[in-house]
Amino acid sequence: MSIRIIPQDQLEKSEKNTADTIPPLLFPRLKNLYSRRAARLRDLAAKNPLGDYLRFAAKIAQAQEIVLYDHPLHRDLHERLVQSAAEGKPPLDIHSLPRDAHWQRLLHSLIAELKPEMTGQALAVLENLEKTAAGELETLASALLAGEFALVSSDKAPFIWAALSVYWAQMAALIPGKARAEYGEHRQFCPVCASMPVASVVHLGTQQGLRYLHCNLCESEWYVARSKCSNCEQTRDLHYWSLDSEHAAVKAESCGDCGTYLKMLYQEKDPALEPVADDLASLVLDARMEQEGFSRSSLNPFLFPDES
């Protein structure tokens, strides 16, 4: 099954009722999203060997919260939605959506917020980015969105991605449509922007027991059944790993068919779980999965592969 976003005026009444049974897509709720992430990162840092880096990520998340409201985005995406529905592509496809100057305004605002909070190498990186020409910033952004991480130094990537993420999340929150599930492929990518997930979350509340993959860019979430691999959709060779016990709130789902794994966060075991923060704080589990021969099918916005 794949997920397709279509304009509201193209949904028939019966389709609306079907879509409301199990929502295939949850658009981002931006209110306090980044401040909650920052708070969770700080809480996790207290008893984590990676505490310093978690606190560093918390500063970026808190700055994202500020620039989100300092630079609101006003845009009519209806035409874009109609076009993407006709083409069968995500409306905010990272491979084809033209970017405008708004994301660079967000980046420079982030830099201004973060400079007083940073020292040493991190401050030097911010000062370097501040002086980087607009054209070069576009080149770096395009490389990150294309997954060409070797072209962007790992110390610059989190700052650039933080601005791009706010930009895409703002657009995703403005989409005037709904989603429906259809037969198709590429369920492992976000149906809003075609980026990768950061982790999956088994929800409490109205979506209790349902698994949603959380996008590492636009912050949308999309439904994928728990009985199949989120990467290749096979069902026959799935295993679940944890560092503590079978009742752990954070596990890794591995697939013997495609050789990948994805974190699963169970909110029923810990309602405070936050996809980006808890994925970053559980890197010991990633190390274990790599020892077992599995590779990540996800990407954390604060942990880019260092291929340089």
Secondary structure, DSSP 8 states (H G I E B T S, - for coil): -EEEEEEGGG--HHHHHHHHHS-SEE----TTHHHHHHHHHHHHHTT-TTHHHHHHHHHHHHHHHHHHHHS------HHHHHHHHHHTS-TT-TTT----THHHHHHHHHHHHHGGG--HHHHHHHHHHHHS-HHHHHHHHHHHHTT-GGGS-TTTHHHHHHHHHHHHHHHHHT--EEEEEES-S-TTS-TTT---EEEEEE--GGGTT-EEEEESSS--EEE--TTS-TTT---SSEEEE-SS-TT-SEEEEEETTT-EEEEEEETTT-TT--HHHHHHHTHHHHHHHHHTT-EES--BTTB-----
